[in-house]
């Protein structure tokens, strides 16, 4: 039985790509192999907010889907009280990406549902990628067996980029789309818009669509006109 689709409001319409993530080539290579089914060890990504965890899960899922593999993304913090029933209803996927494990820490019934899902997926050859704010051993889980399962996979610690890292990352993400953005544009974006990675990528996607439609270079006046009128 497959999990019911998440409500439309919970599903991003933007394409997530591993190429947009910088700072850990080894992790991106492992996620690429996992998406293609060449690595089935499972992974656990942990780090503070805005360190790229959700982006990596969604990008890996998108890549796996492009290979026609069955995938599912379960954002436990967003699912909230529906998390337990959703976890129990989920099965039959080649790849499962489970976000915000810390959101259910201390909720015994939901932890047990995740434990059962982990075992079902493992028994049927599925691969799981988890994310949380902290490593499994640091989460306040009430179910020791779940902690043990979460510690089986490869673990990667992620950290948010500093301002220079964000500038380099945004320039690289633009280049991957065939866009060129100079320091003046970066200065404008960082002065006027939130610096979280997802928000910056949404801005970049809006500029990409507008520049293609109007055949315009990315300049500060163009950026201002697009974002003020969007």
N, C-alpha and C positions, 0 to 999 in steps of 0.2 A: 504494500500500500504506500502511495506517495503522499508526502505532506501537502495539505491544502496550500494554495498559493498565498503569499503574503498580500495584505491589502496594497493597492496601488501606491498609496502614500509612503509605504515602506520600501518601495523598489526604486532605485535611482535610474533615471533615464540616460545618464552619462556613461560613456564607455570607460571602464577602468583598465589600465594597462600596466604591466610590470615594468615596461620601459620608462614609465613616469616616476619610478622609485629609484633614488640614488643612495649610495652609502653602504650597501652590503651586497656585493656581486655574488658571493657564495650563497646567500639566502635566495636571491632572485633566481639563480641557476637551479637550486633545489626546488623552488616553487614551480619553475617551468617544467622540470622533470616530473614533478608530482602531477601537474595539470595534464601532462601527456600520458600519465600512467606508468612512467618509467621508474618512479620512486614511490614505494608504498609504506615507508617507515612512519609517516605521520609527523606533524610538527606542532610545536607550541610556541606562539609568539607572545612576548610580554613586554610591556613598557607603558609609560604614562600616556595620557591623552595627546593626540596630535603627533604621535610617533609613527603613524602610517599603518597600523595594524589592520584596520578595516579596509583600507585601500588595497593592501596586499591580498586579503582574503577575497575581495570582490574581483580583483584582477586575475587571480589564479582561477577562480570559478569561471570567469569569462573565457579564459584561454582553454579550459577544459571543455566548456560548452562548444567552442569552435571546433573541437575534435569530435563532436557528437557524443560526448560522455554525459551520463546523467549526474547532475550536480544539485546541491541545495545549500542555501545560506540561512543560518538561524541566528538572528541577532537577539541574544537572550535578554539584554536590557530593554529593548523595544518590545519584545514579546511579553515581558513582565508576568502577569498572572496567568497568561496563556502558555507560558514556557513549558510547564509540566506536560500538559496534554499534547502540545505540539511535538515535544521530544518523543513521547510515547507513540505518536502517529507516524513518525518518520522512519522510513526504511527503503531499501532498494536503490540506493544511490552509489555510484562509483566514488564520488568525492563529496564530503560534507565539510563545510566551513562553519565553525561555531564560534561566534563572536561574543565577547564580554562574559566569559565564564565567571568572573568575579561577581557579576550581578546576582548569581544564584547561590553564592557561598553562604552557608548557614541555613539555607532552606532545604531541609532534609529530603522532603518528597521530590523536589525538583532535582536535587543531586542524584537521587536514586534513579530518576527517569533518564538523566544523562548517562549514568553508569550502564543502564540497560541498553541505551542506544549505542554506546561505545562498543559493548559486547556484540550486539547484533551486527553492527557494521564490520567489526573485525571478523566475525564468523563467516560473513558473506563476501569477504575480500575487499571491502570498502576502505577508503583512506580518509582520515580525519585531520583537519587543521584547526587548531584552537587558538583563541587569543584571550588575553586578560591583562589587567593592569600589573599583575605580579606573577612571578613564576609559581608553578604548582605547590612547591614546598612552603611558599609564603602566603598562600590563600587560606582564609579561615574556613576551610571546608569541614563539614561535620562527618563526612563519610570517608574513612581511611582508604577503602578500596577504590574510590573514585580518584583520590589523590595519586594512588599507585598507578592507575591506568594513565593518568595525564602525564606522569613522569616517564612513561615508556618512550615517547616520541623525542625527536630532536628538538632542542630548546634554543631559542634565539632571543636575546635581549635587544630591544629597540629604544632609541633615544630621539627626542625631537631635534630637528635641525636648528642651528642658530640662524641669525638674520642673513649672514653671508651664505650659509648653506641653502637657505630658502631662495635666495636670489639665484644661486647657481642652479638649483633644482628647477626653478621656474623657467630659466633660460633654456635648460636642456629639454624640458617638456615642450616648450615652444618650438625648438629646433626639430623635435621629433614630429611635429605637425607641419613642418615646412615654413615656420614663422620665424622672423628675426625681431627681437625686442632689445632695444638699447638701454643704457643706464637711465636715461631720462624717463622712459616708460616705466622701468622698474621702480624708480624713485616715486613716481606718481601713484602707482598701484600700492606701494607699501605705506604711503602717507594717507591714502583715502579708503583703503579696504582692509578688512580683517586679514591677519597673516596666517590663519589656519590653512593647512595644505588643501583640504577639500574645497574650501571657499575660493582659494586662488585658482585651482583647476577649473572650477565653474566659470570664473571670470575669463580665464584663458580660452575656454571652449566658446564662450559668447563672442569674444574677439575673433577667434578663428572663423566662426560662421559668418560674421559680419564682413571680415576682410575678403573672404572668398566671394561673397555675394556682391560686394561693391568693388572688388579688385583694387583694394587700397592697401598701402603700407601701414604698419602698426606704428603710429606716432602718438604723441600725447594729445593733440587736438582730436585725432580720430578716436582714441580710447575714451576721452571725455564725452564725445558725442554719442558713442555707442552705449556707454554705461549709464549716462544720464537719461537717455531716451528709451532704454530697455524696459 
